[in-house]
Amino acid sequence: MDFSNIRVYAFVGPSGTGKSYRAQMVAGENDIDFIIDDGLLIKGNAVVAGTSAKKAPTKIETVKHALFIEEYEKKEMQNAFIKYNPSAILILGTSDGMVEKIASNLGLPKISRIIYINEVATEEEMENARRIRVTEGKHVIPVPTFEIKKEFSGYLLDPLQIFKSKGKGKTPYISEKSIIRPTFSYMGNFTISDNVFKQIIECLANKEPYIHKMVRIRVDKGDLGTEIYMEVIVNYGKKLIDVLQEFQVKAKKEIERLTAMNVSKIDVMAKGINIPKNSNI
């Protein structure tokens, strides 16, 4: 694969100093449409390839993922280069060696310019970013929350909007970012009891006129989020498939709203139909 026509830039700074926070600004000022950050290929406000390295269980695994060590990770990115044909790419990393390694692993040309964090941020701004990283375990990913939510089940996910300029003479825009607390964060994990999910579902079922009662609820924790299986008795009077689909959508929405957990799968099965005694059937 020949990517010699791609201009490659790098944005370098120690971990926790605000690189991801400022990545779109740096890219805009240098007329760069694509960013490589922690395993992701980002175009504008969308993830177009890769999986966030911040999902990895340890810091060591995170670094390996960000460097594209695995062959399948390299292939996915290279296929994206062919598909989108970027004219320029900005690679984020913590050192010159790291960004050079990423460029080499992906078969990209040598980096033509390295921009350092202290060129675009004050010492006070970098220190504040470090403090938030150390005391709260928060990281920034330079894409909207909906773009990465499916990958971060159970972790802090907050949207962040910033008014930014694309560069001199260009129209300002709203830069959307996501604040996360990744898997490897030393802040610890939090869990929600399966009973909480069950109680939410049962409460919702009691309000549904065509759900007679819950028969069974099973809750499993998958890699991409919570998986829920439900068996219900349905009241007679409405098309069965409509009752199940409507309850499925409502249950997913309510659980995610109340728990901030991602529901990756939710199945609803009808185990019977309740026919009122006064029915003519």
SULWOBEL-V893951 format. One record per pair of residues at least 12 apart in sequence whose ideal C-beta (glycine too) atoms are under 10 Angstrom apart, sorted by the first residue. I is the first residue (numbers start at 1). J is the second residue. D is the distance in Angstrom with one decimal. If there is no record, write none. Layout:
BEGIN
I	J	D
I	J	D
END
This chain:
BEGIN
1	75	9.8
1	78	5.6
1	79	9.1
1	81	7.6
1	82	7.1
1	106	9.5
1	107	5.7
1	108	10.0
2	82	10.0
2	107	8.5
2	109	9.8
3	78	7.8
3	81	5.7
3	82	8.7
3	85	9.6
3	86	8.9
3	89	9.0
3	103	9.7
3	106	7.9
3	107	5.9
3	108	5.4
3	109	6.6
4	107	9.7
4	108	9.0
4	109	5.5
5	85	8.5
5	86	9.4
5	87	7.6
5	109	8.4
6	34	8.8
6	81	7.1
6	85	8.6
6	86	5.9
6	87	6.9
6	88	6.7
6	89	5.9
6	103	9.7
6	106	9.9
6	107	9.9
6	108	6.1
6	109	6.3
6	112	10.0
7	30	9.0
7	31	9.1
7	32	7.8
7	86	8.8
7	87	6.5
7	88	4.0
7	89	7.5
7	90	9.6
7	108	9.8
7	109	7.8
7	111	9.5
7	112	5.9
7	113	8.7
8	32	9.5
8	36	9.4
8	86	9.8
8	88	7.4
8	89	5.6
8	90	8.3
8	91	6.7
8	99	8.8
8	100	9.8
8	102	9.6
8	103	5.6
8	106	9.4
8	108	5.2
8	109	5.5
8	110	7.0
8	111	5.0
8	112	6.0
8	113	8.5
8	114	10.0
9	26	8.2
9	27	8.2
9	30	6.0
9	31	10.0
9	32	6.1
9	35	9.7
9	88	6.6
9	89	7.1
9	90	4.8
9	91	7.2
9	99	9.1
9	111	6.7
9	112	6.5
9	113	5.2
9	114	7.5
9	115	6.7
10	26	10.0
10	36	9.3
10	89	9.4
10	90	7.1
10	91	4.8
10	92	7.5
10	93	6.4
10	95	9.8
10	96	7.6
10	98	8.9
10	99	3.9
10	100	7.8
10	102	8.5
10	103	7.7
10	111	4.9
10	112	9.0
10	113	7.4
10	114	4.5
10	115	6.9
10	116	9.2
11	23	6.2
11	25	9.9
11	26	5.2
11	27	8.2
11	30	9.4
11	32	9.6
11	35	8.4
11	36	9.8
11	37	8.8
11	90	5.7
11	91	7.2
11	92	5.0
11	93	7.7
11	99	8.0
11	113	9.8
11	114	7.8
11	115	5.1
11	116	8.0
11	117	7.3
11	119	9.4
11	120	8.4
12	91	8.9
12	92	7.8
12	93	5.7
12	94	7.0
12	95	6.4
12	96	6.2
12	97	9.7
12	98	7.8
12	99	6.0
12	100	10.0
12	111	9.7
12	114	5.6
12	115	7.2
12	116	5.4
12	117	6.9
12	118	9.8
12	119	9.8
13	92	8.5
13	93	8.6
13	94	7.0
13	95	9.1
13	115	9.1
13	116	6.3
13	117	2.8
13	118	7.3
13	119	9.3
13	120	9.0
13	121	7.9
13	126	7.5
13	129	9.4
14	94	5.9
14	95	8.4
14	117	7.5
14	118	9.9
14	126	8.1
14	129	9.8
14	130	8.0
15	59	9.2
15	63	9.9
15	93	9.8
15	94	5.3
15	95	9.9
15	129	9.9
15	130	8.7
15	133	7.4
15	139	9.2
16	94	9.4
16	126	8.4
16	127	9.9
16	129	5.8
16	130	4.8
16	131	8.8
16	132	7.9
16	133	3.5
16	134	7.2
16	138	9.5
16	139	8.1
16	140	9.9
17	94	9.0
17	116	9.9
17	117	5.0
17	118	8.5
17	121	6.9
17	123	9.8
17	125	8.4
17	126	4.3
17	127	8.6
17	128	9.7
17	129	5.4
17	130	6.3
17	133	8.6
18	117	6.6
18	120	8.7
18	121	5.5
18	125	6.4
18	126	6.1
18	127	10.0
18	128	8.3
18	129	4.0
18	130	8.7
18	132	9.3
18	133	9.3
18	140	7.7
19	37	7.8
19	38	9.7
19	92	5.1
19	93	8.2
19	94	8.2
19	115	9.8
19	116	9.8
19	117	5.9
19	120	9.3
19	121	8.9
19	126	9.8
19	129	8.9
19	140	8.6
19	142	9.2
20	35	9.0
20	37	5.7
20	38	7.5
20	40	10.0
20	42	9.9
20	54	9.8
20	92	6.6
20	129	9.7
20	139	7.2
20	140	4.3
20	141	6.1
20	142	5.1
20	143	9.6
20	177	7.4
20	178	9.5
21	117	9.9
21	121	8.6
21	125	9.1
21	129	6.9
21	139	9.7
21	140	4.8
21	141	9.8
21	142	7.5
21	160	8.4
21	162	8.2
21	175	9.3
21	177	6.8
21	179	9.5
22	92	9.7
22	115	9.7
22	117	7.5
22	120	5.6
22	121	6.4
22	125	9.0
22	129	9.5
22	140	9.3
22	142	8.7
22	162	9.6
22	164	9.3
22	175	9.6
23	35	5.3
23	36	9.7
23	37	6.1
23	42	8.1
23	90	6.8
23	92	5.8
23	140	8.8
23	141	9.6
23	142	4.7
23	175	9.3
23	177	9.0
24	42	8.4
24	44	8.4
24	45	8.4
24	90	9.2
24	142	5.4
24	143	9.3
24	162	8.6
24	164	6.4
24	166	8.8
24	173	8.9
24	175	4.9
24	176	9.0
24	177	8.0
25	120	7.1
25	121	10.0
25	142	9.6
25	162	8.6
25	164	5.5
25	165	7.5
25	166	8.6
25	167	8.8
25	175	7.3
26	90	6.5
26	92	9.0
26	115	5.8
26	117	9.3
26	119	8.9
26	120	6.1
26	167	9.9
27	42	8.9
27	44	9.5
27	88	8.4
27	89	9.1
27	90	4.8
27	92	9.8
27	115	9.9
27	142	8.9
27	166	8.9
27	167	9.5
28	90	9.9
28	164	6.9
28	165	7.1
28	166	3.9
28	167	5.2
28	170	7.1
28	172	9.7
28	173	8.2
28	175	8.6
29	115	9.1
29	120	8.5
29	164	9.8
29	165	8.0
29	166	7.5
29	167	4.4
29	168	7.8
29	170	9.0
30	88	7.4
30	90	7.2
30	113	8.0
30	115	7.6
30	167	7.7
31	87	8.3
31	88	6.8
31	166	8.7
31	167	7.1
31	170	9.1
32	86	8.3
32	87	8.3
32	88	4.3
32	89	6.8
32	90	4.7
33	84	8.6
33	86	6.2
33	87	7.2
33	88	6.9
33	89	8.5
33	90	9.1
34	48	8.0
34	49	9.8
34	80	8.9
34	81	8.7
34	84	7.2
34	86	4.3
34	87	8.6
34	88	7.0
34	89	4.7
34	90	7.1
34	91	9.6
35	86	9.9
35	89	7.3
35	90	4.9
35	91	7.9
35	92	6.8
35	142	6.6
35	143	9.2
36	49	9.4
36	50	8.0
36	66	8.9
36	68	8.8
36	77	7.6
36	89	6.1
36	90	7.1
36	91	4.7
36	92	6.7
36	93	8.8
36	99	8.8
36	102	6.5
36	103	8.9
36	106	7.8
36	108	9.0
37	50	9.1
37	52	8.7
37	53	8.8
37	54	9.8
37	66	8.3
37	90	8.5
37	91	8.1
37	92	4.4
37	93	8.9
37	140	9.5
37	141	7.2
37	142	6.3
37	143	8.9
38	50	8.6
38	51	9.5
38	52	5.8
38	53	4.2
38	54	5.8
38	55	9.4
38	56	9.4
38	62	7.4
38	63	9.5
38	65	7.8
38	66	5.0
38	92	7.3
38	93	9.4
38	139	8.5
38	141	7.2
38	142	9.7
38	182	9.2
39	51	5.7
39	52	5.6
39	53	3.8
39	54	8.0
39	55	8.4
39	56	8.5
39	62	8.4
39	64	9.7
39	65	4.9
39	66	5.3
39	67	8.9
39	68	7.4
39	73	7.2
39	76	9.9
39	77	9.0
39	102	9.8
40	52	5.7
40	53	8.0
40	54	9.4
40	66	9.3
40	77	9.4
40	92	9.7
40	141	7.4
40	142	8.7
40	143	7.4
40	147	9.1
40	148	8.2
40	151	9.7
41	76	8.5
41	77	5.8
41	80	5.3
41	81	8.2
41	84	8.2
41	86	8.7
41	89	8.2
41	106	9.5
42	90	9.3
42	92	9.8
42	141	8.6
42	142	6.2
42	143	5.7
42	147	8.6
43	80	9.0
43	84	6.6
43	86	7.8
43	143	9.6
44	143	8.8
44	173	9.3
44	175	9.9
44	176	9.7
45	142	8.4
45	143	5.9
45	144	5.6
45	146	9.9
45	147	7.4
45	173	9.2
45	174	8.9
45	175	7.9
45	176	5.3
45	177	9.1
46	143	6.7
46	144	8.2
46	147	6.2
47	141	8.8
47	142	9.8
47	143	5.5
47	144	9.4
47	147	4.9
47	148	6.7
47	151	9.2
48	77	9.7
48	80	5.7
48	83	8.1
48	84	6.4
48	86	9.7
48	147	9.9
49	73	9.5
49	76	5.4
49	77	5.5
49	78	9.2
49	79	7.5
49	80	3.6
49	81	8.6
49	83	8.4
49	84	8.5
50	65	9.0
50	66	9.7
50	68	8.4
50	73	7.2
50	76	6.4
50	77	6.2
50	80	7.9
51	65	7.5
51	73	7.9
51	76	8.5
51	148	9.4
51	151	6.5
52	65	8.4
52	66	9.3
52	139	9.6
52	141	6.4
52	143	9.3
52	147	9.8
52	148	6.0
52	151	5.6
52	152	7.6
52	178	9.8
52	180	8.3
52	182	8.0
52	183	9.9
53	65	3.9
53	66	4.2
53	67	8.8
53	68	9.5
53	73	9.7
53	182	8.6
53	184	9.7
54	66	8.9
54	139	5.9
54	140	10.0
54	141	7.0
54	148	8.9
54	151	8.5
54	152	7.8
54	155	8.7
54	180	6.4
54	181	9.1
54	182	3.7
54	183	7.1
54	184	7.6
54	185	9.0
55	148	8.9
55	151	5.2
55	152	6.7
55	153	9.3
55	155	8.8
55	180	9.3
55	182	6.9
55	183	5.9
55	184	9.2
55	223	8.8
55	224	9.6
56	182	7.9
56	183	6.4
56	184	6.5
57	182	9.5
57	183	5.3
57	184	6.3
58	183	8.2
58	184	5.3
59	182	9.4
59	183	9.9
59	184	5.1
59	185	9.7
59	186	9.3
60	184	8.9
61	183	9.1
61	184	7.8
62	182	7.6
62	183	8.5
62	184	6.0
63	93	10.0
63	94	8.8
63	98	8.1
66	92	8.8
66	93	7.7
66	94	9.2
66	98	7.8
66	101	9.6
66	102	7.3
67	93	8.9
67	98	7.1
67	99	10.0
67	101	5.6
67	102	5.9
67	104	9.6
67	105	6.1
67	106	9.6
68	101	8.8
68	102	6.4
68	104	9.7
68	105	4.7
68	106	5.9
69	101	9.4
69	105	7.2
70	105	9.8
71	105	10.0
73	105	8.8
73	106	9.2
74	105	6.1
74	106	6.1
74	107	7.7
75	106	10.0
77	89	10.0
77	102	9.5
77	105	9.0
77	106	5.5
77	107	9.2
77	108	9.3
78	106	6.4
78	107	6.3
78	108	9.2
81	106	7.7
81	107	8.5
81	108	8.0
86	108	10.0
88	112	9.1
89	102	9.9
89	103	8.6
89	106	9.0
89	108	6.9
89	109	9.7
89	111	9.7
90	111	10.0
90	113	9.8
90	115	8.2
91	103	6.2
91	106	8.8
91	108	8.0
91	111	7.2
91	114	9.3
92	117	9.9
92	142	8.7
93	111	10.0
93	114	9.3
94	117	9.8
96	111	8.4
96	114	6.2
96	116	9.4
99	111	6.2
99	114	7.0
100	114	9.0
117	129	9.2
132	179	9.1
133	185	9.5
134	186	9.2
135	187	9.1
136	156	8.7
136	179	9.3
136	181	7.7
136	185	9.1
136	187	7.1
137	155	9.7
137	156	8.2
137	180	9.4
137	181	5.0
137	182	7.9
137	184	9.3
137	185	3.9
137	186	6.5
137	187	3.6
137	188	8.6
138	156	6.9
138	158	8.4
138	179	5.3
138	180	7.2
138	181	5.9
138	182	9.2
138	185	8.4
138	187	8.8
139	155	9.7
139	156	9.4
139	178	9.1
139	179	7.3
139	180	5.5
139	181	7.2
139	182	5.7
139	184	9.8
139	185	8.0
140	158	10.0
140	160	7.2
140	177	5.4
140	178	7.1
140	179	5.8
140	180	7.8
141	157	9.6
141	160	9.7
141	177	6.7
141	178	4.8
141	179	8.2
141	180	6.1
141	182	9.3
142	160	9.6
142	175	7.6
142	176	8.4
142	177	5.3
142	178	8.1
143	175	9.9
143	176	7.0
143	177	7.0
143	178	6.3
144	159	6.6
144	160	9.2
144	161	8.9
144	175	9.8
144	176	4.1
144	177	7.6
144	178	6.5
145	157	5.4
145	158	7.2
145	159	4.5
145	160	8.5
145	176	8.0
145	177	8.6
145	178	4.4
145	179	8.5
145	180	8.6
146	159	8.5
146	176	9.3
146	178	8.8
147	176	8.7
147	178	7.5
148	178	5.9
148	180	7.5
149	178	8.3
149	180	9.6
149	225	8.9
149	256	8.9
149	260	10.0
149	262	5.8
150	224	5.8
150	225	7.0
150	262	6.2
150	264	6.9
151	180	9.2
151	183	10.0
151	223	9.3
151	224	7.1
151	225	9.2
151	262	8.6
152	178	8.5
152	180	5.6
152	181	8.6
152	182	7.6
152	183	8.3
152	224	9.3
152	225	8.9
152	262	7.2
153	183	9.8
153	221	7.9
153	222	7.7
153	223	7.8
153	224	6.0
153	225	3.7
153	226	6.8
153	260	9.9
153	261	6.3
153	262	4.2
153	263	8.7
153	264	6.8
154	181	9.5
154	183	9.0
154	189	7.7
154	190	7.2
154	191	7.8
154	192	7.9
154	221	8.1
154	225	7.7
154	226	8.1
154	259	8.9
154	260	8.2
154	261	5.5
154	262	7.4
155	180	5.6
155	181	5.0
155	182	6.4
155	183	7.0
155	185	7.9
155	187	10.0
155	189	8.9
155	190	9.0
155	260	9.1
155	261	9.5
155	262	9.2
156	178	9.7
156	179	6.8
156	180	6.0
156	181	3.9
156	182	9.2
156	185	8.8
156	187	8.9
156	190	9.2
156	260	8.1
157	178	6.2
157	179	7.5
157	180	5.7
157	181	8.4
157	260	7.1
157	262	8.5
158	177	9.4
158	178	7.1
158	179	4.4
158	180	8.0
158	181	9.4
158	260	9.6
159	176	6.8
159	177	7.6
159	178	6.3
159	179	7.9
160	175	8.6
160	176	7.2
160	177	4.4
160	178	6.7
160	179	5.6
161	174	5.4
161	175	7.1
161	176	5.6
161	177	7.7
162	174	7.3
162	175	4.6
162	176	8.0
162	177	6.8
163	175	7.5
164	176	10.0
190	260	9.9
190	261	9.9
191	221	8.6
191	261	9.8
192	219	9.5
192	221	9.6
192	226	8.5
192	255	9.7
192	258	9.6
192	259	5.5
192	260	9.1
192	261	6.3
193	219	9.1
194	217	8.4
194	218	8.5
194	219	4.2
194	220	8.8
194	221	8.8
194	226	9.1
194	228	9.6
195	217	9.7
195	219	8.8
196	219	9.1
196	255	9.0
196	258	8.4
196	259	6.9
196	261	9.5
197	217	7.5
197	218	9.8
197	219	4.9
197	226	6.8
197	228	6.5
197	251	9.3
197	255	6.1
197	258	9.4
197	259	7.4
197	261	8.3
197	263	8.8
198	214	8.3
198	216	9.9
198	217	4.8
198	218	9.2
198	219	6.8
198	228	9.1
198	230	9.4
199	217	9.6
200	217	9.9
200	251	7.9
200	254	6.1
200	255	5.6
200	257	9.5
200	258	5.9
200	259	7.6
201	214	6.8
201	217	5.7
201	219	9.0
201	228	7.4
201	230	6.5
201	232	9.6
201	247	9.1
201	250	9.8
201	251	5.6
201	254	8.3
201	255	7.4
201	266	9.4
201	268	9.7
202	214	5.6
202	217	7.5
202	230	9.9
203	254	8.7
203	258	9.9
204	247	7.7
204	250	6.2
204	251	5.8
204	253	9.7
204	254	5.6
204	255	8.7
205	217	9.4
205	230	8.4
205	232	6.9
205	233	9.8
205	247	7.3
205	250	9.6
205	251	8.3
207	250	9.1
208	232	9.1
208	234	9.5
208	235	8.8
208	243	8.0
208	246	8.1
208	247	5.9
208	250	7.6
208	251	9.6
209	235	6.8
209	237	8.5
209	238	8.5
209	243	9.4
210	232	9.5
210	234	6.0
210	235	4.8
210	236	8.6
210	237	6.6
210	238	5.0
210	239	9.5
210	240	9.1
210	242	8.6
210	243	4.5
210	244	9.4
210	246	8.3
210	247	8.1
210	274	9.5
211	230	9.6
211	232	5.5
211	233	7.7
211	234	6.5
211	235	7.0
211	243	7.1
211	244	9.3
211	246	9.6
211	247	6.0
211	268	9.3
211	270	9.7
211	274	9.5
212	232	7.4
212	233	4.2
212	234	6.2
212	235	4.8
212	236	9.0
212	272	8.2
212	273	8.2
212	274	4.0
212	275	9.8
212	276	9.9
213	232	7.1
213	233	5.1
213	234	9.5
213	235	9.4
213	271	9.9
213	272	9.5
213	274	7.9
214	230	6.7
214	231	7.4
214	232	5.8
214	233	8.0
214	271	9.8
215	230	8.2
215	231	4.2
215	232	6.1
215	233	6.1
215	269	8.9
215	270	9.4
215	271	5.0
215	272	7.8
216	229	7.7
216	230	7.0
216	231	4.2
216	232	8.6
216	269	8.8
216	271	7.8
217	229	7.3
217	230	5.3
217	231	7.8
217	232	9.4
217	251	9.9
218	230	7.8
218	231	8.8
218	267	9.3
219	255	9.8
219	263	10.0
220	264	9.8
220	265	8.6
221	261	9.2
221	264	9.7
222	262	9.6
222	263	9.9
222	264	5.6
222	265	7.0
223	264	8.3
224	262	7.0
224	263	9.8
224	264	4.2
224	265	8.3
225	256	9.1
225	261	6.8
225	262	3.6
225	263	5.8
225	264	3.3
225	265	7.6
225	266	9.9
226	252	9.7
226	255	7.4
226	256	9.1
226	259	8.2
226	261	5.4
226	262	6.9
226	263	5.2
226	264	6.7
226	265	8.1
226	266	8.5
227	263	7.8
227	264	6.0
227	265	4.3
227	266	7.5
227	267	8.3
228	248	9.4
228	251	7.3
228	252	8.2
228	255	7.5
228	263	6.4
228	264	9.3
228	265	7.1
228	266	4.6
228	267	7.3
228	268	8.8
229	265	8.4
229	266	7.9
229	267	5.0
229	268	8.3
229	269	7.6
230	244	9.2
230	247	8.2
230	248	8.4
230	251	7.4
230	266	7.5
230	267	6.9
230	268	4.9
230	269	7.0
230	270	9.9
230	271	9.7
231	267	9.3
231	268	8.0
231	269	5.1
231	270	7.8
231	271	4.6
231	272	9.0
232	244	7.7
232	247	7.3
232	268	6.4
232	269	7.3
232	270	6.1
232	271	6.7
232	272	8.5
232	274	10.0
233	270	7.6
233	271	6.2
233	272	4.7
233	273	7.1
233	274	5.3
234	247	9.0
234	268	9.7
234	270	5.0
234	271	8.7
234	272	7.4
234	273	5.4
234	274	6.9
235	273	7.5
235	274	5.1
235	275	8.4
235	276	7.9
236	273	5.4
236	274	6.5
236	275	4.7
236	276	7.1
236	279	6.6
236	281	7.1
237	273	9.5
237	274	9.7
237	275	9.1
237	276	8.6
237	279	8.8
240	270	5.9
240	273	7.6
241	270	9.1
243	268	8.8
243	270	7.7
243	273	9.9
244	267	9.3
244	268	4.7
244	269	7.7
244	270	6.1
245	268	8.0
246	268	9.6
247	266	9.5
247	268	5.8
248	266	5.6
248	267	7.7
248	268	4.8
249	266	8.8
249	268	9.9
251	263	8.1
251	266	6.1
251	268	7.5
252	264	9.7
252	265	9.3
252	266	5.1
END
